[in-house]
Amino acid sequence: MSHIPETISDLSKDLVAQTEKLEPVEDKMLEDLLARFMDLRRTNAMLNVNQLRFLQEEDQQQGGANIKMYQEQTLQLTKLLHSLDQAKRKLTSKRQM
């Protein structure tokens, strides 16, 4: 929840509140939806990492004035990717139980 953008935080809170009353079939659908949501977030983060890599290469050719900023953004996205991967593993292991 801490990595959800503010633009959808209210929606995500409403969805979480609604999950308290779900039946097992609905619970499975929610888990599938959550897995797809994490996949979309991961894909978006990877696209941003690739874009930052190209921007960093271009900046290096032009003197490297913004290298530190690109490196910090890449680090943040890498941490997000790691968190998403951990959450996906937890969700997958929960399904297998």
C-alpha positions, 0 to 999 in steps of 0.5 A, a space after each residue: 500500500 505504501 507504494 501506491 500512487 496518491 492518485 489511486 490511493 482512495 480507490 485502493 483503500 475502498 477495495 481493501 475495505 470491501 475485501 473483508 466481506 468476500 467469499 472464497 471464490 471472490 477472494 481468489 478473484 481478488 488475488 488474481 486481480 492483485 497479481 495482475 495489478 503487480 504485473 502492471 506496476 512491474 512492467 511500468 517500472 521496467 519501462 521507466 528503468 529502461 528510459 532512465 538508462 537511455 537518458 543517462 547514456 545521453 546525459 553522459 555524452 553531454 557532460 553528465 550534469 544529471 547523472 546523479 538524479 538518474 541514478 537516484 531514480 533508477 535506485 528507487 525504481 529498483 527498490 520498487 521492483 524488488 518490493 513487487 517481486 517479494 509481494 508476488 512471491 508471497 501471493 504465489 506461496 499463499 495460493 499454493 497453501 
